[in-house]
Structure formats: C-alpha cells, structure tokens
C-alpha cells in the first residue's frame, strides 16, 4: 500500500471518529438539560443552598442544619 493511501485511510477514520463524537455530544447535551431542570426543581422544592445534592461537605447542607465553622475544618 502506498503511503498516501495509508494517510487517506487515517484521515477518513479520524473524520469518522470526530463525526461520531459530535453526534454523541449533541444527544448528551439535550439529556443534560433535562437533568439540570429536574435538579433545579428539586433544589428549589427542598430549599437547598445550591445544586449539590449529594456531597460529604457539611457546609453545603440546608442552612438550618449547617455548622457555620465546618467550612474551616475540612
């Protein structure tokens, strides 16, 4: 096989991979928007301080449950 043929096959394979990644990222973005909207609804219903629902950080909990000095203990 000529070197130019190998290079052409390489270019076609790279173009195929990039096309697949662009198509895949478009579907992931739409799913991310749905999840973000759901999380926003949950945080507003529970009156949380931010979008961090599952965190071990004590200062990201509800303000009535948070220790004000816990941010300086981590």
Secondary structure, DSSP 8 states (H G I E B T S, - for coil): --HHHHHHHHHHHHHHHHHHHHHHHHHHHHHHHHHHHHHHHHHHHHT-SSS--S-S-GGGS-TTT--TTGGGT-
